[in-house]
Amino acid sequence: MCNQTPDWTLAADDTLGGRMSLARDACGLSAEDAALLVAVSKQMWLAWENDRDEPDPAYLEEIADSLHISLAWLLSGRGIGPIWRNSEPSVAMSETL
């Protein structure tokens, strides 16, 4: 998926975990690397991405910062989304109001 331009209108229909996974892929991070950035285990990160658990609200801003996305996009799919390194546009704005 990294080689294609994502359809940002779908992000609003995705889950919190789905948006975390999408943003992590866009950053080129492994689940282990992403987990290290927010000081949780890889298993916890994957549980969040797979919607088996939800991050404590205290982690949400740190997750958004580590994935270079806005907190609004992480929570709702609207706002500043991930930057894809191998596709256009270089900055994704999902303003599907």
ABEGO torsion letter per residue (X at the ends): XAABBBBAAAAAABBAAAAAAAAAAAAGBBAAAAAAAAGBBAAAAAAAAAGABBBBAAAAAAAAAAAGBBAAAAAAGBEBBBBBAABOBABBBBBBX
